[in-house]
Amino acid sequence: MDTKEAIRLSKFLSRHLRHSPQAIGLTLQEGGWVGVEELLAACAAHGVPISREQLAALVAGSDKQRFAFDAAGTRLRAQQGHSIAVDLQLKPTTPPAVLYHGTAPAALPAIRREGLQKMKRHHVHLSPDVETARRVGARRGKPVILTVDAQRLHEAGGIFYQSGNGVWLVEQVLPEFLREL
Ligand code: HQG
């Protein structure tokens, strides 16, 4: 499996584990899990055959650790990024003092007005370091980096979660907690 193929399969899995499982006949279980057998059968039935070996390689090789097997290795889920209702059963966690968010210049006026909003996802996604934030922002052109005063937001009642792959999640970040780097 070359890189291009891995990206294609990873995008297919992300799409159906985060946004539209029903499009390939899947229903996510509590926690966002789906049985590996069932997942591979559904992929094959919809024109995207993936072998068990390929799946293992995709999960292990994902640059952002987008997917995770359960402890038994019989179920898989996306670690974050869902748009459909799914309770990942994450525990509220005290964030580090500062977190980062990379975005596009075009989004800045709205962000200055209303802060960071979750848009189509379940949460606002925040990065633990500038470099990661820069990469996230660069998906939309030249990135702008915002620092989030996570400690103060947490003290003010903001509830933070950390996904299995290290992304910090929060409901919203109002402008008073943001600074442009
Ligand atoms: C922006 C990727 C206008 C926000 C990454 C972002 C991440 C606003 C966009 C994960 C706004 C939403 C998430 C407001 C926020 N007005 N625009 N008030 N508040 N925005 O993709 O954080 O590859 O939903 O800045 O690595 O970019 O999918 O969120 O530009 O972890 O695994 O609205 O997606 O991971 O875009 O990225 P997204 P994001 P994956």
Residues whose N, C-alpha, C, O or C-beta is under 5 A from the ligand:
A	BS01	HQG	R66 G81 G102 T103 A104 A107 A110 I111 E114 G115 L116 Q117 K118 M119 R121 H125 V136 V167
